[in-house]
Amino acid sequence: MTRTVAFLGASAGVGLSALKHSLAAGNQCIALCRYPSKLTSIFPQNTTPNLKIIEGNAKDIASVSQCVRCDGRLVDEIIFTVGGKLNFPKFTLDDPEVCRTGISTVLEAITQLRAGGITGRPYIVACSSAGISDFGRDLPLVMIPLYYYVLQAPNEDKKAMEKRLEESTEEYTVVRMSALMGGETKRIIRVGLEDPKKGREEGVIGYTISKEDAGRWIAENLVFERDAKYLRKIATITY
């Protein structure tokens, strides 16, 4: 079954991988990008008819509203992989609230469009990070200092993003990922599962996962097919 999928944050990394696999499967894709040339250099418009690129920012409600609607209705799915750049000397982000602000903009855009008569119920997939669970450890002990001190700012932002999805009435899945690395190894991906209110259902502890493999897992498990066990849950993926 082909779907119409909106992408926010797909110009690189996990989002780009998920977009690539979604396009290859024949899905209609809409990508919001601050610099469209980053995507047109990879997906020339004359050879990628199932990709529409919109120039804009994930914090701008007009741009987001344009991205999440198609042919008079809301898209079938939204893949949210927005993130900030880490400033290592200061252990903070260039935009410390980019994830929570971005997902709030998505939710508000959906609300406003519905109020204007646009119908639909998009399934939102939001990418987050390991190391922020309230229900147990998903990191090797040696990596805890990195996540709890060096990555404190981005993790606080992602946790706030997750909370806003949990408080919404939308259909969603949060995908927490171990430390991201380059390349595509096509190794076996292990999956943990957590209910944001009831706690851990399937535990997993891991070091890393590649951006390419993480994006492929999202496309295969949350775009091509939608396993009901992930609905309004948190999946943790790692090698």
PyMOL commands that set and color helices and strands:
alter all, ss='L'
color gray80, all
select helices_A, chain A and resi 13-24+37-40+61-67+98-115+141-150+152-167+211-224+228-230
alter helices_A, ss='H'
color red, helices_A
select strands_A, chain A and resi 4-8+28-33+51-55+69-70+73-74+77-80+86-87+92-93+123-129+171-177+179-181+190-195+199-202+208-210+233-238
alter strands_A, ss='S'
color yellow, strands_A
deselect
rebuild
show_as cartoon
